[in-house]
Amino acid sequence: MPDTPRTPRPAPSGGPLDLLRQRRSRPVAILLLLVVLALLLALLPTPAGTPWLASALAGICALTAWGVAAPLAHRELESGWHSPLWLPVAGGSWALLHGVVSLATHVLGNEGPTAAPAAAGAFTAATVAAALAGATPWAASTFRGGLTRMLLTRRRVLPPVATRIVEEAGTRRRVVVPRAELEVGDEVHVRAGQVLPADLRLAEGGSVVTLRRITGRRDAHPVLPGDLVVAGAAPKRALQGTVVRTGADLALARVLLPTEQVIARARGPLTPRGAGPGPGTLPIQAGTESAARWAVPLLGVLAVVAGLTWGLTAGPEKGAAVATAVLLAGSPAALLLTVPSAVQASAVRGALRGLRLKGTRPLRSAREIDLALVDPSSAIATGHPRLVEVLPVDGLSPDAALLSALSVAQGTDGPLSRALGAAARKRRMTPRPITDREILPGGGLRARIKGTEVTLGPARHFEDVPPALRPDPEDDALITYVAWGGAPKALLRFRDRLRPGVAEEVQRLLRADVVPHLVCAEPAGAARTLAERVGVHESEVSAGLEDGQRGKVVHDMLDEGHRVALLARDTPDPGAEHADLVVASTWSDPANRELAQVETVHPEMSTIADTVAITRHTGAVIGQNVLLVAAYHVIVLVFVLLGWIPAAVAGLMSLLPLAGVLLGSHRLTTDESAHL
């Protein structure tokens, strides 16, 4: 079928954070130029006879700087007296007043030639204070804008166009259309190596896909007809599928869009909240915000005391300079950003790995995880079992038993149903009509075929299984029975393959001191064999479980003192109500997603490993940020109080911890140490 190209729609322009960054970048550049000019005026020698000229020009720089900085700091200053931007405002105002008085006294001739340099230094300090008031909120907003652009870049991995298959006048042909025009139910063709434009239900062309573009990992996953393949995956061979989700409903969008919204909605990061931790904050954040809240008035008092002390002992000029330096050097703005910047960066780090970290909940619960409960049918096996044997009772043909099982399972979506369908297609079987079908708890189906009740399910659904149909206790196959009238008539044996790389996922968990524990409905023999093949100790297996028993297993592990992570199934999972950390896929049951602290585009054991790594690394970065800011204030304030650091230099130095915090937090999105 030829491809008919169509003109794609133009790509959308940058978001509001990009526009905010553009509007704020130019004023900050002007502020920095004014600071450089003020420093030059204060340091360069002035022409003889006009020492007041440099001071007057420095004063113009200071007034201009405050005019430029005022719009940038306006929102933060409106928040109340506890905003740390009040410190450079107070210091700059005091420096301006000091400069005006010094310049006026020099012009009037009351203080001689020393007043003009003092005025120039005071005006320079006022210019630096204005730059500090404007650059601090700009730096925080730019940091958030950079994180958002990372997410927007990840969203752009999806192709702008897609190849839709249309049928006109009995002829099927391929039409290239903009991705935004895809709708649920459209049939799409994807070439080998091309990125999927939407979440597809695979119809033709079994392949191997890689999720490297959305998870950052190189592992490959086999897919067969009937499987769900998420947008952003790239197949090794061409495939066709039906669109099941598009737009904001994409699995990738359910991870990226909420993360973008959290960062975009972040309120002024320089405004401390009230006392006490909130539902969306970490305990350490309550401490840093409380410290920053009280630092503003305490630094004001300290500046007054230091200014008076130096003024009485070394003169009013020195006292004014020291008081201004204390106000500029002691700004707690960096302290307020230690936790929020790291939390936002960790959310982006998770999104770049295909994870949605829901606020600070996973950061509070995942760091101490030491046990991971996983269902091998979805997390270890490929999910594509094959029917390898049909063992009927004497007098019944295997094809008759298979046809009964196929008829009961027709129209359902599950690994065994797909395996039955594949086996039936090889034998060219057509399922029979059924009535009164019901789904049994614990993975079973029951229906009527021409008035005969036929049951398909594991052994627990039957009171007695004939000895001839009882498997060996060490049999590692998946066993299902077909029963007529409640009496098992045939055994169906299925086998599945391991997912590529699953043994390495187990080792990643073990290296992180997280022990994987298998919880499954399969018999003990099959579960133990599977555990041995992937490197899980046989003592870490709970087999033969019904749905209601999964919650009991979680309870037992919690009673033993473990911190438990659960990789939830796509169907309702009773264990999700009790686990410390719940990880669910973005298309999982709504109840699972409501309970989950982490959602992922591809549920596997490495998801738990990634979550634990990100949360532990985030905790380490937060600790480093807090230590950096604390060390800065202890060291710098001592030198400022000793009078060794000029006011302008103190203001510039206060940007150092701010830059250190933002750069340290940014490491969460780039540092490979987040990989276990």
C-alpha positions as CSV (number, residue, x, y, z in Angstrom):
1,M,0.0,0.0,0.0
2,P,1.6,3.4,-1.0
3,D,2.0,6.1,1.6
4,T,0.0,9.3,0.7
5,P,1.8,12.3,2.4
6,R,-0.2,15.1,4.0
7,T,1.0,18.4,5.3
8,P,1.5,18.1,9.1
9,R,0.4,20.8,11.5
10,P,3.0,23.3,12.7
11,A,4.6,22.4,16.0
12,P,3.3,24.4,19.0
13,S,5.5,27.2,20.4
14,G,7.0,27.1,23.9
15,G,5.0,27.0,27.0
16,P,4.3,29.7,29.5
17,L,7.5,29.0,31.5
18,D,9.6,29.6,28.4
19,L,7.9,32.9,27.9
20,L,8.4,33.8,31.6
21,R,12.1,32.9,31.2
22,Q,12.4,35.2,28.1
23,R,10.7,38.1,29.9
24,R,12.9,37.8,33.0
25,S,16.2,37.1,31.4
26,R,16.7,40.5,29.9
27,P,16.2,42.5,33.1
28,V,18.6,40.2,34.9
29,A,21.2,40.8,32.3
30,I,20.7,44.5,32.7
31,L,21.1,44.1,36.5
32,L,24.4,42.3,36.0
33,L,25.7,45.0,33.7
34,L,24.8,47.7,36.2
35,V,26.6,45.8,39.0
36,V,29.8,45.6,36.8
37,L,29.5,49.3,36.0
38,A,29.0,50.2,39.7
39,L,32.1,48.2,40.7
40,L,34.2,49.9,38.0
41,L,33.0,53.3,39.2
42,A,33.9,52.4,42.8
43,L,37.3,51.0,42.0
44,L,38.7,53.2,39.2
45,P,40.4,56.4,40.1
46,T,38.3,59.5,39.6
47,P,39.5,62.7,37.8
48,A,41.1,65.3,40.1
49,G,38.7,67.9,41.3
50,T,35.5,65.9,40.6
51,P,35.6,63.0,43.1
52,W,31.8,63.3,43.5
53,L,31.3,62.4,39.8
54,A,31.9,58.6,40.3
55,S,29.7,58.6,43.3
56,A,26.9,60.3,41.4
57,L,27.2,57.9,38.5
58,A,27.2,54.9,41.0
59,G,24.0,56.4,42.5
60,I,22.4,56.5,39.1
61,C,23.4,52.8,38.6
62,A,21.8,51.9,42.0
63,L,18.5,53.7,41.3
64,T,18.3,52.2,37.8
65,A,19.0,48.7,39.3
66,W,16.2,49.1,41.8
67,G,13.8,50.2,39.1
68,V,14.7,47.1,37.0
69,A,14.6,44.7,40.0
70,A,11.3,45.9,41.5
71,P,9.0,44.0,39.0
72,L,11.0,40.8,39.4
73,A,10.7,40.8,43.2
74,H,7.2,42.3,43.5
75,R,5.3,39.0,43.9
76,E,7.7,37.6,46.5
77,L,7.6,40.8,48.6
78,E,3.8,40.8,48.6
79,S,3.9,37.4,50.5
80,G,4.7,39.1,53.8
81,W,7.5,40.1,56.1
82,H,9.0,36.6,56.2
83,S,10.2,36.7,52.5
84,P,14.0,36.6,52.4
85,L,13.9,39.2,49.7
86,W,13.2,41.8,52.3
87,L,16.8,41.5,53.5
88,P,18.4,42.8,50.3
89,V,15.6,45.4,50.1
90,A,16.5,46.6,53.6
91,G,20.2,46.4,52.9
92,G,19.9,48.2,49.6
93,S,17.6,50.9,51.1
94,W,20.1,51.5,53.9
95,A,23.0,51.6,51.5
96,L,21.1,54.1,49.3
97,L,20.5,56.3,52.3
98,H,24.1,56.0,53.4
99,G,25.3,56.9,49.9
100,V,23.0,59.9,49.6
101,V,24.1,61.3,53.0
102,S,27.8,60.7,52.2
103,L,27.5,62.4,48.8
104,A,25.5,65.3,50.2
105,T,27.9,65.9,53.0
106,H,30.8,65.9,50.6
107,V,29.1,68.3,48.2
108,L,28.4,70.6,51.2
109,G,32.0,70.2,52.2
110,N,31.5,69.0,55.8
111,E,33.4,65.7,55.6
112,G,36.2,66.3,53.2
113,P,37.4,64.0,50.3
114,T,36.7,60.7,52.2
115,A,32.9,61.1,51.8
116,A,32.9,60.6,48.0
117,P,34.5,57.1,48.0
118,A,32.2,56.1,50.8
119,A,29.2,57.2,48.8
120,A,30.4,55.3,45.8
121,G,30.9,52.1,47.9
122,A,27.4,52.5,49.4
123,F,25.8,53.0,46.0
124,T,27.7,49.9,44.7
125,A,26.3,47.9,47.6
126,A,22.8,49.1,46.8
127,T,23.3,48.0,43.1
128,V,24.4,44.6,44.2
129,A,21.4,44.4,46.6
130,A,19.0,45.2,43.7
131,A,20.7,42.5,41.6
132,L,20.3,40.0,44.4
133,A,16.6,40.9,44.8
134,G,16.0,40.4,41.1
135,A,18.3,37.5,40.3
136,T,17.2,35.2,43.2
137,P,13.5,34.7,42.0
138,W,14.8,34.6,38.4
139,A,17.2,31.8,39.2
140,A,14.5,29.8,40.8
141,S,12.1,30.3,37.9
142,T,14.8,29.5,35.4
143,F,15.6,26.3,37.2
144,R,11.9,25.3,37.0
145,G,11.8,26.3,33.4
146,G,14.8,24.1,32.6
147,L,13.1,21.1,34.2
148,T,10.0,21.8,32.2
149,R,11.9,22.0,29.0
150,M,13.4,18.6,29.7
151,L,9.9,17.1,29.9
152,L,8.9,18.9,26.8
153,T,11.9,17.4,25.0
154,R,10.9,14.0,26.1
155,R,7.3,14.6,24.8
156,R,8.8,15.4,21.4
157,V,10.1,11.9,21.0
158,L,6.8,11.1,19.5
159,P,6.7,11.6,15.7
160,P,4.7,14.5,14.4
161,V,3.0,12.3,11.8
162,A,1.6,8.8,11.7
163,T,0.7,6.3,9.0
164,R,-3.0,5.5,9.2
165,I,-4.6,2.7,7.3
166,V,-7.9,3.7,5.6
167,E,-10.3,1.7,3.5
168,E,-12.0,3.3,0.5
169,A,-14.1,1.4,-2.0
170,G,-12.8,-1.9,-0.8
171,T,-9.2,-0.8,-1.1
172,R,-6.9,-0.4,1.9
173,R,-4.2,2.2,1.7
174,R,-1.8,4.1,3.9
175,V,-2.2,7.8,4.5
176,V,0.3,9.9,6.4
177,V,-1.6,12.2,8.8
178,P,-0.6,14.5,11.7
179,R,-0.4,12.6,14.9
180,A,-2.9,14.9,16.5
181,E,-5.6,13.6,14.1
182,L,-5.4,10.0,15.3
183,E,-8.5,8.8,17.1
184,V,-9.2,5.7,19.1
185,G,-10.0,2.8,16.8
186,D,-7.8,4.0,14.0
187,E,-5.6,1.3,12.4
188,V,-2.0,2.4,12.2
189,H,1.1,1.0,10.5
190,V,4.5,1.4,12.1
191,R,7.7,0.8,10.2
192,A,10.7,-0.9,11.7
193,G,12.6,1.5,13.9
194,Q,9.9,4.1,13.8
195,V,8.5,5.4,17.1
196,L,4.9,4.5,17.9
197,P,2.7,7.6,17.6
198,A,0.0,6.4,20.1
199,D,-0.8,3.5,22.5
200,L,-1.6,0.6,20.2
201,R,-3.2,-2.8,20.6
202,L,-1.1,-5.0,18.4
203,A,-3.0,-6.6,15.5
204,E,-0.4,-7.9,13.2
205,G,3.4,-8.3,13.1
206,G,4.8,-9.7,16.3
207,S,8.0,-7.9,17.0
208,V,10.5,-6.8,19.7
209,V,10.3,-3.2,20.9
210,T,12.6,-1.0,22.9
211,L,11.5,1.6,25.3
212,R,14.8,3.4,25.4
213,R,13.3,6.7,24.3
214,I,10.9,6.9,27.3
215,T,12.7,4.9,30.0
216,G,16.4,5.4,29.1
217,R,17.0,1.7,29.2
218,R,18.2,-0.4,26.3
219,D,16.3,-3.5,27.2
220,A,14.0,-5.1,24.5
221,H,10.6,-6.6,25.0
222,P,8.8,-9.1,22.8
223,V,5.3,-8.2,21.8
224,L,2.6,-10.4,20.1
225,P,-0.8,-9.7,18.6
226,G,-3.2,-8.6,21.3
227,D,-0.5,-6.9,23.4
228,L,-0.6,-3.2,24.4
229,V,2.4,-1.2,23.2
230,V,2.9,2.3,24.5
231,A,3.6,5.4,22.5
232,G,7.3,6.1,22.3
233,A,8.3,2.5,21.9
234,A,10.3,1.6,18.7
235,P,9.8,-1.9,17.1
236,K,12.6,-3.8,15.5
237,R,10.1,-5.1,12.8
238,A,7.1,-3.4,11.2
239,L,3.8,-3.9,13.0
240,Q,0.2,-2.9,12.8
241,G,-2.1,-2.0,15.6
242,T,-5.3,-0.3,16.6
243,V,-5.2,3.0,18.5
244,V,-6.5,2.6,22.1
245,R,-5.3,5.8,23.6
246,T,-4.1,9.1,22.2
247,G,-3.5,12.7,23.3
248,A,-3.6,13.3,27.0
249,D,-4.6,9.7,27.7
250,L,-1.3,8.2,26.4
251,A,0.6,6.3,29.0
252,L,3.6,8.6,28.4
253,A,1.3,11.7,28.8
254,R,0.0,10.4,32.1
255,V,3.5,10.5,33.3
256,L,4.8,13.7,31.8
257,L,1.8,16.0,32.0
258,P,1.2,15.8,35.7
259,T,4.9,16.3,36.4
260,E,4.9,19.4,34.1
261,Q,1.8,20.7,35.9
262,V,3.4,20.2,39.4
263,I,6.4,22.2,38.3
264,A,4.4,24.9,36.6
265,R,2.1,25.3,39.5
266,A,4.9,25.7,42.0
267,R,4.3,28.8,44.0
268,G,7.0,31.3,44.8
269,P,9.8,29.1,46.1
270,L,11.1,32.0,48.2
271,T,8.1,32.2,50.4
272,P,8.2,29.9,53.5
273,R,5.0,28.2,54.5
274,G,3.6,28.2,58.0
275,A,5.0,26.0,60.7
276,G,4.6,22.3,60.6
277,P,4.9,19.8,57.7
278,G,2.0,19.7,55.2
279,P,0.7,16.7,53.3
280,G,2.9,17.6,50.3
281,T,6.1,18.4,52.2
282,L,9.0,16.4,53.7
283,P,9.7,16.7,57.4
284,I,13.1,18.3,56.6
285,Q,11.4,20.9,54.5
286,A,9.3,22.0,57.5
287,G,12.6,22.5,59.4
288,T,14.3,24.5,56.6
289,E,11.2,26.7,56.1
290,S,10.8,27.3,59.8
291,A,14.5,28.3,60.0
292,A,14.2,30.6,57.0
293,R,11.0,32.1,58.4
294,W,12.8,33.2,61.6
295,A,16.1,34.1,59.9
296,V,14.6,37.3,58.3
297,P,13.9,39.1,61.6
298,L,16.9,37.6,63.4
299,L,19.2,38.8,60.7
300,G,17.6,42.2,60.9
301,V,18.3,42.4,64.6
302,L,21.9,41.1,64.0
303,A,22.5,43.7,61.4
304,V,21.4,46.5,63.8
305,V,23.5,45.2,66.6
306,A,26.6,44.7,64.4
307,G,26.1,48.2,62.9
308,L,25.8,49.9,66.2
309,T,28.8,48.0,67.6
310,W,31.1,48.9,64.7
311,G,29.6,52.4,64.5
312,L,30.6,53.1,68.1
313,T,34.1,51.6,67.8
314,A,35.1,52.4,64.2
315,G,32.8,55.2,63.1
316,P,29.5,55.4,61.4
317,E,30.9,54.6,57.9
318,K,32.1,51.2,59.1
319,G,29.0,50.5,61.0
320,A,26.7,51.2,58.0
321,A,28.9,49.0,55.8
322,V,28.9,46.1,58.2
323,A,25.1,46.3,58.8
324,T,24.5,46.3,55.0
325,A,26.9,43.3,54.5
326,V,25.0,41.3,57.2
327,L,21.7,41.9,55.5
328,L,23.0,40.9,52.1
329,A,25.2,38.0,53.0
330,G,22.7,36.3,55.3
331,S,19.8,35.8,52.9
332,P,18.1,32.4,53.5
333,A,16.8,32.2,49.9
334,A,19.1,29.3,49.2
335,L,17.9,27.5,52.3
336,L,14.3,27.7,51.1
337,L,15.3,26.1,47.8
338,T,17.3,23.2,49.3
339,V,14.3,20.8,49.4
340,P,11.8,22.0,46.7
341,S,14.5,22.2,44.0
342,A,15.6,18.6,44.8
343,V,12.0,17.3,44.9
344,Q,11.1,18.9,41.6
345,A,14.3,17.5,40.0
346,S,13.6,14.0,41.3
347,A,10.1,14.2,39.8
348,V,11.7,15.1,36.4
349,R,14.3,12.3,36.9
350,G,11.4,9.9,37.4
351,A,9.5,11.1,34.4
352,L,12.6,10.7,32.2
353,R,12.6,7.1,33.3
354,G,8.9,6.6,32.6
355,L,7.8,7.1,36.2
356,R,5.4,9.4,37.7
357,L,6.3,10.1,41.3
358,K,3.2,11.4,43.1
359,G,4.5,14.4,45.1
360,T,6.6,13.6,48.1
361,R,4.8,10.3,49.0
362,P,7.4,8.0,47.4
363,L,10.2,10.1,48.8
364,R,8.9,9.4,52.3
365,S,8.1,5.7,51.8
366,A,10.6,4.3,49.3
367,R,14.0,5.1,51.0
368,E,13.6,2.4,53.6
369,I,12.1,-0.3,51.3
370,D,13.8,-3.7,51.9
371,L,11.3,-6.1,50.3
372,A,9.7,-6.0,46.8
373,L,6.6,-8.2,46.1
374,V,6.2,-9.0,42.5
375,D,3.9,-11.3,40.5
376,P,6.1,-13.4,38.1
377,S,3.3,-13.7,35.5
378,S,3.7,-10.0,34.7
379,A,7.1,-8.9,36.1
380,I,9.3,-11.9,35.2
381,A,7.7,-13.9,32.4
382,T,7.0,-12.3,29.0
383,G,3.2,-12.6,29.5
384,H,3.0,-14.7,26.3
385,P,2.5,-18.3,27.5
386,R,2.2,-21.1,24.9
387,L,0.0,-24.1,25.0
388,V,2.4,-27.1,25.0
389,E,0.1,-30.0,25.9
390,V,-3.6,-31.0,26.2
391,L,-4.0,-34.1,28.4
392,P,-7.7,-35.3,28.3
393,V,-9.2,-38.2,30.3
394,D,-9.7,-41.5,28.5
395,G,-12.3,-41.3,25.8
396,L,-12.0,-37.6,25.1
397,S,-10.0,-36.2,22.2
398,P,-7.5,-33.3,22.8
399,D,-9.2,-31.2,20.1
400,A,-12.6,-31.5,21.8
401,A,-11.1,-30.3,25.1
402,L,-9.3,-27.5,23.4
403,L,-12.4,-26.4,21.6
404,S,-14.4,-26.3,24.8
405,A,-11.7,-24.2,26.5
406,L,-11.5,-21.9,23.5
407,S,-15.2,-21.4,23.4
408,V,-15.4,-20.4,27.1
409,A,-12.5,-18.0,26.8
410,Q,-13.5,-16.3,23.5
411,G,-13.8,-12.5,23.7
412,T,-11.7,-12.3,26.9
413,D,-8.3,-10.6,27.1
414,G,-5.7,-12.4,29.0
415,P,-2.4,-14.3,28.5
416,L,-4.1,-17.7,28.6
417,S,-6.9,-16.6,26.4
418,R,-4.5,-15.4,23.8
419,A,-2.5,-18.6,24.0
420,L,-5.7,-20.6,23.5
421,G,-6.5,-18.5,20.5
422,A,-3.1,-18.9,19.0
423,A,-3.3,-22.7,19.4
424,A,-6.8,-22.8,17.9
425,R,-5.7,-20.8,14.9
426,K,-3.0,-23.3,14.1
427,R,-5.7,-26.0,14.2
428,R,-8.2,-23.8,12.3
429,M,-10.8,-24.1,15.1
430,T,-13.8,-21.9,15.4
431,P,-15.2,-21.3,18.9
432,R,-18.8,-22.5,19.6
433,P,-21.5,-20.1,20.8
434,I,-21.8,-19.8,24.6
435,T,-24.3,-18.5,27.1
436,D,-24.4,-17.4,30.7
437,R,-20.7,-16.8,31.0
438,E,-19.4,-15.6,34.4
439,I,-15.9,-14.7,35.7
440,L,-14.9,-16.8,38.7
441,P,-12.7,-15.4,41.5
442,G,-9.1,-16.4,41.4
443,G,-8.9,-16.6,37.6
444,G,-11.6,-18.8,36.2
445,L,-14.4,-18.8,33.6
446,R,-17.7,-20.6,33.4
447,A,-20.2,-20.8,30.6
448,R,-22.7,-23.1,28.9
449,I,-22.2,-24.7,25.5
450,K,-25.5,-26.2,24.3
451,G,-26.8,-26.5,27.8
452,T,-23.6,-28.1,29.2
453,E,-21.8,-26.2,31.9
454,V,-18.1,-25.8,31.0
455,T,-15.5,-24.4,33.5
456,L,-12.0,-23.3,32.7
457,G,-9.7,-22.6,35.6
458,P,-7.1,-23.8,38.1
459,A,-7.5,-26.8,40.4
460,R,-8.9,-24.8,43.3
461,H,-12.2,-24.4,41.4
462,F,-12.9,-28.1,41.5
463,E,-13.6,-30.4,44.5
464,D,-11.8,-33.4,43.0
465,V,-9.2,-33.8,40.2
466,P,-8.8,-37.3,38.7
467,P,-5.4,-38.8,39.5
468,A,-4.6,-39.0,35.8
469,L,-4.9,-35.2,35.6
470,R,-2.9,-34.3,38.6
471,P,0.5,-32.8,37.7
472,D,3.8,-33.6,39.3
473,P,4.3,-31.3,42.4
474,E,7.6,-30.1,40.9
475,D,6.0,-29.4,37.5
476,D,7.0,-25.8,36.5
477,A,4.3,-25.4,33.9
478,L,1.1,-23.3,34.2
479,I,-1.8,-25.8,34.7
480,T,-5.4,-25.1,33.8
481,Y,-8.3,-27.5,33.7
482,V,-11.4,-27.9,31.5
483,A,-14.4,-29.3,33.3
484,W,-17.8,-30.4,32.1
485,G,-20.5,-30.3,34.8
486,G,-17.9,-29.5,37.4
487,A,-15.8,-32.6,36.7
488,P,-12.3,-31.9,35.2
489,K,-12.0,-33.6,31.8
490,A,-8.7,-32.3,30.5
491,L,-5.4,-30.7,31.7
492,L,-4.0,-27.8,29.7
493,R,-0.3,-27.2,30.2
494,F,1.2,-23.7,29.3
495,R,4.8,-22.5,29.4
496,D,6.1,-19.0,29.3
497,R,9.5,-17.5,28.7
498,L,11.5,-15.2,30.9
499,R,11.7,-11.5,29.9
500,P,15.1,-10.5,28.6
501,G,17.2,-8.9,31.3
502,V,15.0,-10.0,34.3
503,A,17.9,-11.7,36.1
504,E,19.8,-8.3,36.0
505,E,16.7,-6.6,37.4
506,V,16.9,-9.0,40.4
507,Q,20.5,-8.2,40.9
508,R,19.8,-4.5,40.8
509,L,17.3,-4.9,43.6
510,L,19.7,-7.1,45.6
511,R,22.5,-4.5,45.2
512,A,20.1,-1.9,46.6
513,D,19.5,-4.2,49.7
514,V,15.9,-4.8,48.4
515,V,15.0,-8.5,48.4
516,P,12.5,-9.6,45.6
517,H,9.7,-11.9,46.8
518,L,7.5,-13.7,44.3
519,V,3.8,-13.8,45.1
520,C,1.8,-15.8,42.5
521,A,-1.2,-18.1,41.9
522,E,1.0,-20.7,40.2
523,P,1.8,-24.0,42.0
524,A,4.8,-24.1,44.3
525,G,6.9,-26.2,41.9
526,A,6.5,-23.8,39.0
527,A,7.2,-20.8,41.2
528,R,10.3,-22.2,42.8
529,T,11.7,-23.2,39.4
530,L,11.0,-19.8,38.1
531,A,12.7,-18.2,41.1
532,E,15.8,-20.3,40.7
533,R,16.1,-19.3,37.0
534,V,16.1,-15.6,37.8
535,G,18.2,-15.7,41.0
536,V,15.5,-15.4,43.7
537,H,16.0,-17.6,46.8
538,E,13.4,-20.3,47.1
539,S,12.5,-19.0,50.6
540,E,11.3,-15.8,48.9
541,V,8.4,-17.5,47.2
542,S,4.7,-17.4,48.1
543,A,2.9,-19.7,45.6
544,G,-0.7,-21.0,45.1
545,L,-2.3,-17.8,46.3
546,E,-5.8,-16.7,45.7
547,D,-6.6,-13.0,45.3
548,G,-7.6,-12.5,48.9
549,Q,-4.4,-14.0,50.2
550,R,-2.2,-11.4,48.6
551,G,-3.2,-8.9,51.2
552,K,-2.4,-11.4,54.0
553,V,1.1,-11.9,52.6
554,V,1.7,-8.1,52.7
555,H,0.4,-8.0,56.3
556,D,2.7,-10.9,57.3
557,M,5.7,-9.1,55.8
558,L,4.9,-5.9,57.6
559,D,4.5,-7.7,60.9
560,E,8.0,-9.1,60.4
561,G,9.3,-5.6,60.3
562,H,9.8,-5.2,56.6
563,R,9.2,-2.1,54.5
564,V,7.3,-3.5,51.6
565,A,7.0,-2.4,47.9
566,L,4.4,-4.0,45.7
567,L,4.4,-4.1,42.0
568,A,0.6,-4.1,41.5
569,R,-1.2,-6.1,38.8
570,D,-3.3,-4.5,36.2
571,T,-6.4,-6.0,37.8
572,P,-7.6,-5.0,41.3
573,D,-4.8,-6.0,43.7
574,P,-5.8,-6.5,47.4
575,G,-2.2,-6.1,48.5
576,A,-2.1,-2.5,47.3
577,E,-4.1,-1.4,50.3
578,H,-1.4,-2.3,52.8
579,A,2.0,-2.0,51.1
580,D,4.4,0.9,52.0
581,L,5.1,1.6,48.4
582,V,2.8,0.7,45.5
583,V,3.9,0.9,41.9
584,A,1.2,0.5,39.2
585,S,1.0,0.9,35.4
586,T,-0.7,3.9,34.0
587,W,-3.4,1.6,32.5
588,S,-3.9,-0.4,35.7
589,D,-7.2,-0.7,37.5
590,P,-8.3,2.8,38.8
591,A,-8.3,1.5,42.4
592,N,-4.6,0.4,42.0
593,R,-3.7,3.8,40.5
594,E,-5.4,5.7,43.3
595,L,-3.4,3.8,45.9
596,A,-0.1,3.9,43.9
597,Q,2.6,6.4,44.9
598,V,4.3,5.7,41.6
599,E,2.9,5.1,38.1
600,T,4.9,3.7,35.3
601,V,4.6,3.2,31.5
602,H,6.1,-0.3,31.8
603,P,5.7,-2.2,35.1
604,E,8.8,-4.4,35.9
605,M,11.1,-4.9,38.8
606,S,13.5,-2.3,37.5
607,T,10.7,0.2,38.2
608,I,11.1,-0.4,41.9
609,A,14.9,-0.3,41.6
610,D,14.7,3.1,39.8
611,T,12.2,4.5,42.4
612,V,14.4,3.4,45.3
613,A,17.5,4.8,43.6
614,I,15.9,8.2,42.8
615,T,14.5,8.6,46.4
616,R,17.7,7.7,48.1
617,H,19.7,9.9,45.8
618,T,17.2,12.8,46.3
619,G,17.7,12.4,50.1
620,A,21.4,12.6,49.7
621,V,21.2,15.7,47.5
622,I,18.9,17.4,50.0
623,G,21.3,16.7,52.8
624,Q,24.2,18.1,50.7
625,N,22.2,21.2,49.9
626,V,21.4,21.8,53.6
627,L,25.0,21.3,54.7
628,L,26.2,23.6,51.9
629,V,23.9,26.4,52.9
630,A,24.6,25.9,56.7
631,A,28.4,25.9,56.1
632,Y,28.2,29.1,54.0
633,H,26.2,31.0,56.6
634,V,28.4,29.9,59.5
635,I,31.7,30.8,57.7
636,V,30.6,34.0,55.8
637,L,28.6,35.6,58.6
638,V,31.6,35.3,60.9
639,F,33.9,37.1,58.4
640,V,31.2,39.7,57.8
641,L,30.7,40.4,61.5
642,L,34.5,40.8,61.8
643,G,34.3,43.5,59.1
644,W,36.5,41.7,56.6
645,I,34.0,41.5,53.7
646,P,32.7,44.7,52.0
647,A,29.0,45.0,51.6
648,A,29.1,44.6,47.8
649,V,31.2,41.5,48.0
650,A,28.9,40.0,50.6
651,G,25.9,40.5,48.4
652,L,27.6,38.8,45.5
653,M,28.8,35.9,47.7
654,S,25.2,35.3,48.8
655,L,24.5,34.0,45.2
656,L,27.1,31.2,45.7
657,P,24.9,28.9,47.9
658,L,21.9,29.6,45.6
659,A,23.9,28.5,42.6
660,G,25.3,25.5,44.5
661,V,21.8,24.4,45.6
662,L,20.3,24.7,42.1
663,L,23.3,23.0,40.4
664,G,23.3,20.2,43.0
665,S,19.6,19.6,42.6
666,H,20.1,19.5,38.8
667,R,22.4,16.6,39.2
668,L,19.4,14.5,39.9
669,T,18.4,14.8,36.3
670,T,21.8,14.0,34.8
671,D,23.9,12.1,37.4
672,E,24.3,8.4,36.5
673,S,24.7,7.6,40.1
674,A,20.9,7.4,40.2
675,H,21.3,4.1,38.3
676,L,21.8,1.3,40.8
